[in-house]
């Protein structure tokens, strides 16, 4: 993301795009241009099963403006379920983006 982007431009990204930016620029390009090759990937499928079964009593998948999808939030804490911590910095930036995005919408005192 360029330093020249202003706050209004930053909220045009999705959480997935922010994550992909830190994981792989090519993956981001493919995703942004409509190619979602991972959909059939076995690890992605396992991740979906883990996501569906983890913390089953929590309300999941809170979609906001078709831009970000929170796994769930409770008492101002945003939670994300990930299969592994292998790409932890990308996951952290994705959470930070969610907090930034919601702050731009007037939601305060969030953490992840």
MOPAC internal coordinates of N, CA, C and O (Angstrom, degrees):
PM7 1SCF
backbone

  N    0.0000 0     0.00 0     0.00 0    0    0    0
  C    1.4396 1     0.00 0     0.00 0    1    0    0
  C    1.5195 1   108.35 1     0.00 0    2    1    0
  O    1.2310 1   120.81 1   -50.71 1    3    2    1
  N    1.2628 1   116.06 1   129.29 1    3    2    1
  C    1.4533 1   121.73 1  -176.98 1    5    3    2
  C    1.5235 1   110.87 1   -72.40 1    6    5    3
  O    1.2310 1   121.46 1   -33.00 1    7    6    5
  N    1.3250 1   114.82 1   147.00 1    7    6    5
  C    1.4662 1   119.32 1   176.17 1    9    7    6
  C    1.5215 1   111.02 1   -66.87 1   10    9    7
  O    1.2310 1   120.50 1   162.88 1   11   10    9
  N    1.3371 1   116.65 1   -17.12 1   11   10    9
  C    1.4586 1   121.19 1  -178.47 1   13   11   10
  C    1.5261 1   112.80 1   -77.09 1   14   13   11
  O    1.2310 1   119.86 1   168.90 1   15   14   13
  N    1.3134 1   117.87 1   -11.10 1   15   14   13
  C    1.4613 1   120.36 1  -179.90 1   17   15   14
  C    1.5206 1   109.77 1   -71.13 1   18   17   15
  O    1.2310 1   120.63 1   -42.95 1   19   18   17
  N    1.3242 1   116.40 1   137.05 1   19   18   17
  C    1.4552 1   118.85 1   175.01 1   21   19   18
  C    1.5259 1   109.27 1   -94.23 1   22   21   19
  O    1.2310 1   120.68 1    -5.95 1   23   22   21
  N    1.3087 1   116.30 1   174.05 1   23   22   21
  C    1.4657 1   120.65 1  -176.09 1   25   23   22
  C    1.5179 1   112.40 1   -59.63 1   26   25   23
  O    1.2310 1   120.01 1   143.64 1   27   26   25
  N    1.3274 1   117.59 1   -36.36 1   27   26   25
  C    1.4642 1   120.06 1   179.59 1   29   27   26
  C    1.5201 1   111.78 1   -65.71 1   30   29   27
  O    1.2310 1   120.38 1   144.77 1   31   30   29
  N    1.3300 1   116.88 1   -35.23 1   31   30   29
  C    1.4605 1   120.09 1   177.94 1   33   31   30
  C    1.5231 1   111.32 1   -73.77 1   34   33   31
  O    1.2310 1   120.30 1   145.97 1   35   34   33
  N    1.3166 1   117.03 1   -34.03 1   35   34   33
  C    1.4626 1   120.55 1  -178.51 1   37   35   34
  C    1.5228 1   112.62 1   -63.06 1   38   37   35
  O    1.2310 1   119.90 1   148.18 1   39   38   37
  N    1.3228 1   117.80 1   -31.82 1   39   38   37
  C    1.4601 1   118.10 1  -178.08 1   41   39   38
  C    1.5235 1   112.22 1   -80.53 1   42   41   39
  O    1.2310 1   120.00 1  -173.91 1   43   42   41
  N    1.3356 1   117.61 1     6.09 1   43   42   41
  C    1.4579 1   120.77 1   174.96 1   45   43   42
  C    1.5220 1   112.64 1   -84.54 1   46   45   43
  O    1.2310 1   119.79 1   170.53 1   47   46   45
  N    1.3155 1   118.00 1    -9.47 1   47   46   45
  C    1.4561 1   121.68 1   179.76 1   49   47   46
  C    1.5190 1   110.41 1   -86.51 1   50   49   47
  O    1.2310 1   121.03 1   -24.00 1   51   50   49
  N    1.3130 1   115.63 1   156.00 1   51   50   49
  C    1.4627 1   119.77 1   172.48 1   53   51   50
  C    1.5264 1   108.37 1   -93.69 1   54   53   51
  O    1.2310 1   120.89 1   -16.80 1   55   54   53
  N    1.3190 1   115.89 1   163.20 1   55   54   53
  C    1.4579 1   120.21 1   176.33 1   57   55   54
  C    1.5194 1   111.62 1   -61.25 1   58   57   55
  O    1.2310 1   120.46 1   142.39 1   59   58   57
  N    1.3261 1   116.73 1   -37.61 1   59   58   57
  C    1.4648 1   121.15 1   178.64 1   61   59   58
  C    1.5216 1   110.46 1   -62.68 1   62   61   59
  O    1.2310 1   120.32 1   137.72 1   63   62   61
  N    1.3235 1   116.99 1   -42.28 1   63   62   61
  C    1.4662 1   119.93 1   178.93 1   65   63   62
  C    1.5251 1   111.03 1   -62.98 1   66   65   63
  O    1.2310 1   120.04 1   140.53 1   67   66   65
  N    1.3044 1   117.53 1   -39.47 1   67   66   65
  C    1.4659 1   120.47 1   177.90 1   69   67   66
  C    1.5238 1   109.63 1   -63.06 1   70   69   67
  O    1.2310 1   120.16 1   134.32 1   71   70   69
  N    1.3281 1   117.30 1   -45.68 1   71   70   69
  C    1.4619 1   120.29 1   177.86 1   73   71   70
  C    1.5168 1   111.65 1   -59.63 1   74   73   71
  O    1.2310 1   120.28 1   133.26 1   75   74   73
  N    1.3259 1   117.08 1   -46.74 1   75   74   73
  C    1.4666 1   121.39 1  -179.52 1   77   75   74
  C    1.5272 1   111.69 1   -63.70 1   78   77   75
  O    1.2310 1   119.96 1   147.43 1   79   78   77
  N    1.3280 1   117.68 1   -32.57 1   79   78   77
  C    1.4596 1   120.75 1   178.01 1   81   79   78
  C    1.5260 1   110.10 1   -56.99 1   82   81   79
  O    1.2310 1   120.28 1   140.43 1   83   82   81
  N    1.3192 1   117.07 1   -39.57 1   83   82   81
  C    1.4585 1   120.84 1  -177.96 1   85   83   82
  C    1.5224 1   112.73 1   -87.93 1   86   85   83
  O    1.2310 1   120.04 1   163.56 1   87   86   85
  N    1.3185 1   117.53 1   -16.44 1   87   86   85
  C    1.4667 1   120.98 1   179.27 1   89   87   86
  C    1.5272 1   110.45 1   -88.87 1   90   89   87
  O    1.2310 1   120.69 1   126.63 1   91   90   89
  N    1.3383 1   116.29 1   -53.37 1   91   90   89
  C    1.4638 1   119.94 1  -174.60 1   93   91   90
  C    1.5269 1   108.79 1  -163.76 1   94   93   91
  O    1.2310 1   120.61 1   -60.26 1   95   94   93
  N    1.3237 1   116.44 1   119.74 1   95   94   93
  C    1.4715 1   120.42 1  -178.53 1   97   95   94
  C    1.5302 1   111.60 1   -62.88 1   98   97   95
  O    1.2310 1   120.10 1   144.68 1   99   98   97
  N    1.3443 1   117.42 1   -35.32 1   99   98   97
  C    1.4712 1   119.68 1   177.63 1  101   99   98
  C    1.5206 1   110.86 1   -64.94 1  102  101   99
  O    1.2310 1   121.05 1   138.08 1  103  102  101
  N    1.3236 1   115.60 1   -41.92 1  103  102  101
  C    1.4688 1   119.96 1   178.54 1  105  103  102
  C    1.5270 1   110.06 1   -60.52 1  106  105  103
  O    1.2310 1   120.76 1   139.23 1  107  106  105
  N    1.3250 1   116.14 1   -40.77 1  107  106  105
  C    1.4615 1   120.79 1   176.93 1  109  107  106
  C    1.5303 1   110.53 1   -61.38 1  110  109  107
  O    1.2310 1   120.54 1   133.71 1  111  110  109
  N    1.3351 1   116.57 1   -46.29 1  111  110  109
  C    1.4618 1   120.43 1  -179.53 1  113  111  110
  C    1.5246 1   110.56 1   -59.78 1  114  113  111
  O    1.2310 1   120.57 1   131.86 1  115  114  113
  N    1.3374 1   116.52 1   -48.14 1  115  114  113
  C    1.4720 1   120.31 1  -179.94 1  117  115  114
  C    1.5227 1   110.60 1   -60.34 1  118  117  115
  O    1.2310 1   120.13 1   133.55 1  119  118  117
  N    1.3199 1   117.37 1   -46.45 1  119  118  117
  C    1.4626 1   121.43 1  -179.32 1  121  119  118
  C    1.5273 1   110.51 1   -61.61 1  122  121  119
  O    1.2310 1   120.71 1   133.11 1  123  122  121
  N    1.3249 1   116.25 1   -46.89 1  123  122  121
  C    1.4671 1   121.35 1  -177.85 1  125  123  122
  C    1.5290 1   111.47 1   -62.42 1  126  125  123
  O    1.2310 1   120.79 1   152.19 1  127  126  125
  N    1.3194 1   116.09 1   -27.81 1  127  126  125
  C    1.4625 1   121.30 1  -179.64 1  129  127  126
  C    1.5250 1   112.79 1   -98.34 1  130  129  127
  O    1.2310 1   120.41 1  -162.70 1  131  130  129
  N    1.3304 1   116.83 1    17.30 1  131  130  129
  C    1.4624 1   121.25 1   169.66 1  133  131  130
  C    1.5112 1   116.99 1    93.06 1  134  133  131
  O    1.2310 1   119.53 1   179.22 1  135  134  133
  N    1.3207 1   118.49 1    -0.78 1  135  134  133
  C    1.4657 1   120.49 1   179.14 1  137  135  134
  C    1.5241 1   108.83 1   -93.66 1  138  137  135
  O    1.2310 1   120.52 1   -62.67 1  139  138  137
  N    1.3127 1   116.61 1   117.33 1  139  138  137
  C    1.4639 1   121.31 1   179.39 1  141  139  138
  C    1.5217 1   108.33 1  -120.21 1  142  141  139
  O    1.2310 1   121.15 1  -107.83 1  143  142  141
  N    1.3144 1   115.40 1    72.17 1  143  142  141
  C    1.4574 1   121.88 1  -174.02 1  145  143  142
  C    1.5235 1   113.29 1   -69.30 1  146  145  143
  O    1.2310 1   119.87 1   158.22 1  147  146  145
  N    1.3111 1   117.85 1   -21.78 1  147  146  145
  C    1.4625 1   120.32 1  -176.39 1  149  147  146
  C    1.5202 1   113.44 1   -73.19 1  150  149  147
  O    1.2310 1   120.01 1   165.03 1  151  150  149
  N    1.2799 1   117.59 1   -14.97 1  151  150  149
  C    1.4601 1   121.69 1  -173.70 1  153  151  150
  C    1.5310 1   112.37 1   -50.11 1  154  153  151
  O    1.2310 1   120.38 1   143.31 1  155  154  153
  N    1.3293 1   116.87 1   -36.69 1  155  154  153
  C    1.4647 1   121.61 1  -178.33 1  157  155  154
  C    1.5246 1   112.77 1   -95.26 1  158  157  155
  O    1.2310 1   119.73 1   179.42 1  159  158  157
  N    1.3197 1   118.13 1    -0.58 1  159  158  157
  C    1.4571 1   122.25 1  -178.71 1  161  159  158
  C    1.5261 1   110.54 1   -64.88 1  162  161  159
  O    1.2310 1   120.53 1   -44.19 1  163  162  161
  N    1.3386 1   116.59 1   135.81 1  163  162  161
  C    1.4643 1   121.37 1  -176.98 1  165  163  162
  C    1.5281 1   112.17 1   -60.77 1  166  165  163
  O    1.2310 1   120.16 1   137.74 1  167  166  165
  N    1.3389 1   117.29 1   -42.26 1  167  166  165
  C    1.4750 1   119.44 1   179.78 1  169  167  166
  C    1.5229 1   111.25 1   -65.52 1  170  169  167
  O    1.2310 1   120.22 1   145.54 1  171  170  169
  N    1.3264 1   117.19 1   -34.46 1  171  170  169
  C    1.4652 1   120.75 1   176.75 1  173  171  170
  C    1.5224 1   109.31 1   -66.19 1  174  173  171
  O    1.2310 1   120.20 1   138.55 1  175  174  173
  N    1.3248 1   117.22 1   -41.45 1  175  174  173
  C    1.4628 1   121.07 1   178.25 1  177  175  174
  C    1.5337 1   110.88 1   -63.54 1  178  177  175
  O    1.2310 1   120.30 1   137.67 1  179  178  177
  N    1.3345 1   117.04 1   -42.33 1  179  178  177
  C    1.4714 1   121.00 1   177.30 1  181  179  178
  C    1.5264 1   109.50 1   -62.93 1  182  181  179
  O    1.2310 1   120.50 1   137.65 1  183  182  181
  N    1.3275 1   116.66 1   -42.35 1  183  182  181
  C    1.4628 1   120.98 1   177.96 1  185  183  182
  C    1.5150 1   112.15 1   -59.35 1  186  185  183
  O    1.2310 1   120.36 1   141.14 1  187  186  185
  N    1.3278 1   116.92 1   -38.86 1  187  186  185
  C    1.4674 1   120.47 1   178.01 1  189  187  186
  C    1.5201 1   111.05 1   -65.13 1  190  189  187
  O    1.2310 1   120.39 1   139.92 1  191  190  189
  N    1.3246 1   116.86 1   -40.08 1  191  190  189
  C    1.4696 1   120.40 1   178.38 1  193  191  190
  C    1.5241 1   109.97 1   -64.73 1  194  193  191
  O    1.2310 1   120.40 1   134.92 1  195  194  193
  N    1.3303 1   116.83 1   -45.08 1  195  194  193
  C    1.4695 1   120.62 1   177.72 1  197  195  194
  C    1.5219 1   109.45 1   -60.08 1  198  197  195
  O    1.2310 1   120.49 1   134.96 1  199  198  197
  N    1.3275 1   116.66 1   -45.04 1  199  198  197
  C    1.4634 1   121.68 1  -179.64 1  201  199  198
  C    1.5275 1   111.18 1   -59.90 1  202  201  199
  O    1.2310 1   120.24 1   135.53 1  203  202  201
  N    1.3258 1   117.15 1   -44.47 1  203  202  201
  C    1.4653 1   121.19 1  -178.09 1  205  203  202
  C    1.5229 1   112.42 1   -66.82 1  206  205  203
  O    1.2310 1   120.38 1   148.93 1  207  206  205
  N    1.3311 1   116.88 1   -31.07 1  207  206  205
  C    1.4580 1   120.34 1  -175.09 1  209  207  206
  C    1.5237 1   114.34 1   -98.66 1  210  209  207
  O    1.2310 1   120.12 1   162.86 1  211  210  209
  N    1.3159 1   117.38 1   -17.14 1  211  210  209
  C    1.4630 1   120.29 1  -179.52 1  213  211  210
  C    1.5219 1   109.63 1   -74.74 1  214  213  211
  O    1.2310 1   121.03 1   -43.22 1  215  214  213
  N    1.2906 1   115.63 1   136.78 1  215  214  213
  C    1.4635 1   121.55 1   176.08 1  217  215  214
  C    1.5320 1   110.76 1    49.96 1  218  217  215
  O    1.2310 1   120.93 1  -127.18 1  219  218  217
  N    1.3014 1   115.83 1    52.82 1  219  218  217
  C    1.4716 1   123.17 1  -171.59 1  221  219  218
  C    1.5283 1   113.40 1   -56.07 1  222  221  219
  O    1.2310 1   119.85 1   152.48 1  223  222  221
  N    1.3251 1   117.89 1   -27.52 1  223  222  221
  C    1.4705 1   119.25 1  -176.66 1  225  223  222
  C    1.5236 1   113.08 1   -82.53 1  226  225  223
  O    1.2310 1   120.11 1   172.44 1  227  226  225
  N    1.3069 1   117.40 1    -7.56 1  227  226  225
  C    1.4643 1   120.83 1  -178.15 1  229  227  226
  C    1.5245 1   110.22 1   -86.74 1  230  229  227
  O    1.2310 1   121.05 1   -35.29 1  231  230  229
  N    1.3436 1   115.60 1   144.71 1  231  230  229
  C    1.4644 1   119.69 1   173.12 1  233  231  230
  C    1.5212 1   107.35 1   -70.29 1  234  233  231
  O    1.2310 1   121.09 1   -54.23 1  235  234  233
  N    1.3050 1   115.53 1   125.77 1  235  234  233
  C    1.4570 1   118.89 1  -174.02 1  237  235  234
  C    1.5095 1   112.31 1  -114.44 1  238  237  235
  O    1.2310 1   122.93 1   -15.00 1  239  238  237
  N    1.3208 1   111.98 1   165.00 1  239  238  237
  C    1.4547 1   121.17 1   173.66 1  241  239  238
  C    1.5216 1   112.34 1    55.96 1  242  241  239
  O    1.2310 1   121.26 1  -111.88 1  243  242  241
  N    1.3022 1   115.19 1    68.12 1  243  242  241
  C    1.4525 1   121.71 1   175.78 1  245  243  242
  C    1.5293 1   106.68 1   -89.47 1  246  245  243
  O    1.2310 1   120.61 1   -74.30 1  247  246  245
  N    1.3261 1   116.43 1   105.70 1  247  246  245
  C    1.4615 1   121.80 1  -178.32 1  249  247  246
  C    1.5252 1   109.48 1   -90.60 1  250  249  247
  O    1.2310 1   121.03 1   -49.52 1  251  250  249
  N    1.3273 1   115.63 1   130.48 1  251  250  249
  C    1.4566 1   121.04 1  -178.69 1  253  251  250
  C    1.5273 1   108.75 1  -124.10 1  254  253  251
  O    1.2310 1   121.03 1   -61.54 1  255  254  253
  N    1.3232 1   115.63 1   118.46 1  255  254  253
  C    1.4681 1   123.33 1   176.71 1  257  255  254
  C    1.5307 1   113.63 1    57.43 1  258  257  255
  O    1.2310 1   119.76 1  -157.53 1  259  258  257
  N    1.3039 1   118.07 1    22.47 1  259  258  257
  C    1.4758 1   121.75 1  -175.84 1  261  259  258
  C    1.5253 1   112.24 1    54.82 1  262  261  259
  O    1.2310 1   120.44 1  -154.51 1  263  262  261
  N    1.3296 1   116.76 1    25.49 1  263  262  261
  C    1.4644 1   121.90 1  -179.30 1  265  263  262
  C    1.5205 1   112.35 1  -116.68 1  266  265  263
  O    1.2310 1   121.00 1   138.88 1  267  266  265
  N    1.3232 1   115.70 1   -41.12 1  267  266  265
  C    1.4618 1   119.24 1  -179.01 1  269  267  266
  C    1.5232 1   108.97 1  -129.78 1  270  269  267
  O    1.2310 1   121.56 1   -30.54 1  271  270  269
  N    1.3262 1   114.62 1   149.46 1  271  270  269
  C    1.4619 1   120.85 1   178.37 1  273  271  270
  C    1.5243 1   107.33 1  -130.54 1  274  273  271
  O    1.2310 1   121.07 1   -69.74 1  275  274  273
  N    1.3241 1   115.56 1   110.26 1  275  274  273
  C    1.4612 1   120.73 1   177.53 1  277  275  274
  C    1.5178 1   107.93 1   -84.23 1  278  277  275
  O    1.2310 1   120.19 1   -44.86 1  279  278  277
  N    1.3217 1   117.24 1   135.14 1  279  278  277
  C    1.4620 1   118.57 1   176.02 1  281  279  278
  C    1.5189 1   109.15 1   -62.54 1  282  281  279
  O    1.2310 1   120.64 1   131.91 1  283  282  281
  N    1.3101 1   116.38 1   -48.09 1  283  282  281
  C    1.4606 1   122.21 1   167.61 1  285  283  282
  C    1.5118 1   108.34 1  -170.79 1  286  285  283
  O    1.2310 1   121.14 1   -15.73 1  287  286  285
  N    1.3317 1   115.43 1   164.27 1  287  286  285
  C    1.4635 1   120.59 1   175.44 1  289  287  286
  C    1.5159 1   107.81 1  -135.75 1  290  289  287
  O    1.2310 1   121.74 1   -34.12 1  291  290  289
  N    1.3011 1   114.27 1   145.88 1  291  290  289
  C    1.4576 1   119.96 1  -179.88 1  293  291  290
  C    1.5186 1   108.24 1  -149.48 1  294  293  291
  O    1.2310 1   120.62 1   -55.49 1  295  294  293
  N    1.3187 1   116.41 1   124.51 1  295  294  293
  C    1.4658 1   122.44 1   178.36 1  297  295  294
  C    1.5299 1   112.26 1    53.62 1  298  297  295
  O    1.2310 1   120.23 1  -138.93 1  299  298  297
  N    1.3285 1   117.16 1    41.07 1  299  298  297
  C    1.4515 1   121.50 1   177.55 1  301  299  298
  C    1.5133 1   115.23 1    79.85 1  302  301  299
  O    1.2310 1   120.06 1  -174.46 1  303  302  301
  N    1.3246 1   117.50 1     5.54 1  303  302  301
  C    1.4629 1   121.34 1   178.55 1  305  303  302
  C    1.5268 1   108.61 1  -106.73 1  306  305  303
  O    1.2310 1   120.89 1   -57.50 1  307  306  305
  N    1.3282 1   115.90 1   122.50 1  307  306  305
  C    1.4631 1   121.29 1   177.31 1  309  307  306
  C    1.5200 1   108.06 1   -88.28 1  310  309  307
  O    1.2310 1   120.90 1   -48.77 1  311  310  309
  N    1.3237 1   115.88 1   131.23 1  311  310  309
  C    1.4643 1   121.28 1  -178.82 1  313  311  310
  C    1.5249 1   110.30 1  -114.51 1  314  313  311
  O    1.2310 1   121.06 1   -39.79 1  315  314  313
  N    1.3115 1   115.58 1   140.21 1  315  314  313
  C    1.4569 1   123.21 1   174.91 1  317  315  314
  C    1.5190 1   107.67 1  -128.00 1  318  317  315
  O    1.2310 1   120.31 1   -49.65 1  319  318  317
  N    1.3106 1   117.01 1   130.35 1  319  318  317
  C    1.4635 1   121.72 1   176.71 1  321  319  318
  C    1.5176 1   107.54 1   -97.69 1  322  321  319
  O    1.2310 1   120.47 1   -56.04 1  323  322  321
  N    1.3127 1   116.70 1   123.96 1  323  322  321
  C    1.4623 1   122.07 1   178.20 1  325  323  322
  C    1.5213 1   108.44 1  -126.41 1  326  325  323
  O    1.2310 1   120.96 1   -31.87 1  327  326  325
  N    1.3219 1   115.78 1   148.13 1  327  326  325
  C    1.4593 1   121.55 1  -178.73 1  329  327  326
  C    1.5201 1   111.48 1   -68.12 1  330  329  327
  O    1.2310 1   120.45 1   146.07 1  331  330  329
  N    1.3156 1   116.75 1   -33.93 1  331  330  329
  C    1.4552 1   120.32 1  -176.47 1  333  331  330
  C    1.5237 1   109.23 1  -147.06 1  334  333  331
  O    1.2310 1   120.88 1   -17.04 1  335  334  333
  N    1.3189 1   115.93 1   162.96 1  335  334  333
  C    1.4613 1   119.40 1   175.93 1  337  335  334
  C    1.5267 1   110.69 1   -98.59 1  338  337  335
  O    1.2310 1   120.35 1  -163.36 1  339  338  337
  N    1.3219 1   116.93 1    16.64 1  339  338  337
  C    1.4591 1   122.80 1  -177.58 1  341  339  338
  C    1.5273 1   111.94 1   -56.32 1  342  341  339
  O    1.2310 1   120.25 1   140.44 1  343  342  341
  N    1.3078 1   117.13 1   -39.56 1  343  342  341
  C    1.4626 1   121.44 1  -178.34 1  345  343  342
  C    1.5211 1   109.88 1  -111.54 1  346  345  343
  O    1.2310 1   121.34 1  -132.09 1  347  346  345
  N    1.3146 1   115.04 1    47.91 1  347  346  345
  C    1.4567 1   121.17 1  -171.81 1  349  347  346
  C    1.5256 1   113.49 1   -57.22 1  350  349  347
  O    1.2310 1   119.72 1   139.03 1  351  350  349
  N    1.3333 1   118.15 1   -40.97 1  351  350  349
  C    1.4682 1   118.33 1  -178.16 1  353  351  350
  C    1.5281 1   111.08 1   -64.71 1  354  353  351
  O    1.2310 1   119.66 1   142.66 1  355  354  353
  N    1.3335 1   118.25 1   -37.34 1  355  354  353
  C    1.4696 1   120.67 1   176.71 1  357  355  354
  C    1.5167 1   110.17 1   -63.52 1  358  357  355
  O    1.2310 1   120.45 1   139.50 1  359  358  357
  N    1.3275 1   116.74 1   -40.50 1  359  358  357
  C    1.4674 1   120.86 1   179.43 1  361  359  358
  C    1.5257 1   110.58 1   -66.09 1  362  361  359
  O    1.2310 1   120.69 1   140.16 1  363  362  361
  N    1.3324 1   116.30 1   -39.84 1  363  362  361
  C    1.4654 1   119.91 1   178.66 1  365  363  362
  C    1.5258 1   110.86 1   -63.96 1  366  365  363
  O    1.2310 1   120.37 1   136.74 1  367  366  365
  N    1.3292 1   116.90 1   -43.26 1  367  366  365
  C    1.4655 1   119.37 1   178.93 1  369  367  366
  C    1.5215 1   111.27 1   -66.43 1  370  369  367
  O    1.2310 1   120.30 1   146.89 1  371  370  369
  N    1.3161 1   117.04 1   -33.11 1  371  370  369
  C    1.4646 1   119.85 1   176.62 1  373  371  370
  C    1.5296 1   109.58 1   -63.75 1  374  373  371
  O    1.2310 1   120.10 1   135.06 1  375  374  373
  N    1.3274 1   117.41 1   -44.94 1  375  374  373
  C    1.4681 1   120.69 1   176.83 1  377  375  374
  C    1.5250 1   111.34 1   -62.67 1  378  377  375
  O    1.2310 1   120.66 1   136.38 1  379  378  377
  N    1.3291 1   116.34 1   -43.62 1  379  378  377
  C    1.4673 1   119.67 1   178.15 1  381  379  378
  C    1.5217 1   110.76 1   -61.15 1  382  381  379
  O    1.2310 1   120.26 1   143.22 1  383  382  381
  N    1.3241 1   117.12 1   -36.78 1  383  382  381
  C    1.4633 1   120.37 1   177.06 1  385  383  382
  C    1.5222 1   110.35 1   -64.88 1  386  385  383
  O    1.2310 1   120.15 1   137.72 1  387  386  385
  N    1.3278 1   117.32 1   -42.28 1  387  386  385
  C    1.4660 1   120.25 1   177.94 1  389  387  386
  C    1.5256 1   110.44 1   -58.51 1  390  389  387
  O    1.2310 1   120.71 1   135.29 1  391  390  389
  N    1.3267 1   116.25 1   -44.71 1  391  390  389
  C    1.4655 1   120.64 1   179.63 1  393  391  390
  C    1.5289 1   109.96 1   -63.66 1  394  393  391
  O    1.2310 1   120.12 1   134.61 1  395  394  393
  N    1.3365 1   117.37 1   -45.39 1  395  394  393
  C    1.4676 1   121.92 1   177.20 1  397  395  394
  C    1.5256 1   110.50 1   -58.92 1  398  397  395
  O    1.2310 1   120.47 1   131.66 1  399  398  397
  N    1.3254 1   116.70 1   -48.34 1  399  398  397
  C    1.4647 1   122.01 1  -177.85 1  401  399  398
  C    1.5252 1   110.60 1   -58.07 1  402  401  399
  O    1.2310 1   121.09 1   131.71 1  403  402  401
  N    1.3244 1   115.51 1   -48.29 1  403  402  401
  C    1.4666 1   119.80 1  -178.40 1  405  403  402
  C    1.5290 1   111.60 1   -67.74 1  406  405  403
  O    1.2310 1   120.52 1   145.93 1  407  406  405
  N    1.3283 1   116.62 1   -34.07 1  407  406  405
  C    1.4668 1   119.74 1   176.46 1  409  407  406
  C    1.5289 1   110.15 1   -62.95 1  410  409  407
  O    1.2310 1   120.03 1   141.07 1  411  410  409
  N    1.3350 1   117.55 1   -38.93 1  411  410  409
  C    1.4646 1   121.04 1   177.04 1  413  411  410
  C    1.5229 1   111.16 1   -64.13 1  414  413  411
  O    1.2310 1   120.44 1   155.94 1  415  414  413
  N    1.3323 1   116.77 1   -24.06 1  415  414  413
  C    1.4660 1   122.17 1   178.09 1  417  415  414
  C    1.5291 1   112.06 1   -90.41 1  418  417  415
  O    1.2310 1   120.52 1  -177.09 1  419  418  417
  N    1.3550 1   116.62 1     2.91 1  419  418  417
  C    1.4565 1   120.59 1   176.78 1  421  419  418
  C    1.5159 1   115.25 1    95.44 1  422  421  419
  O    1.2310 1   119.95 1  -173.86 1  423  422  421
  N    1.3206 1   117.70 1     6.14 1  423  422  421
  C    1.4677 1   121.16 1   178.92 1  425  423  422
  C    1.5249 1   107.77 1   -89.89 1  426  425  423
  O    1.2310 1   120.50 1   -54.86 1  427  426  425
  N    1.3033 1   116.66 1   125.14 1  427  426  425
  C    1.4654 1   121.77 1  -176.01 1  429  427  426
  C    1.5273 1   111.16 1  -113.49 1  430  429  427
  O    1.2310 1   121.41 1    -9.69 1  431  430  429
  N    1.3202 1   114.91 1   170.31 1  431  430  429
  C    1.4688 1   124.07 1   172.21 1  433  431  430
  C    1.5210 1   113.52 1    58.09 1  434  433  431
  O    1.2310 1   120.58 1  -136.77 1  435  434  433
  N    1.3236 1   116.50 1    43.23 1  435  434  433
  C    1.4589 1   120.67 1   175.57 1  437  435  434
  C    1.5158 1   109.62 1  -102.01 1  438  437  435
  O    1.2310 1   121.21 1   -25.74 1  439  438  437
  N    1.3000 1   115.28 1   154.26 1  439  438  437
  C    1.4630 1   121.33 1   172.26 1  441  439  438
  C    1.5170 1   107.81 1  -147.82 1  442  441  439
  O    1.2310 1   120.79 1   -13.49 1  443  442  441
  N    1.3135 1   116.10 1   166.51 1  443  442  441
  C    1.4614 1   119.62 1  -177.00 1  445  443  442
  C    1.4933 1   111.99 1  -132.62 1  446  445  443
  O    1.2310 1   120.10 1   180.00 1  447  446  445

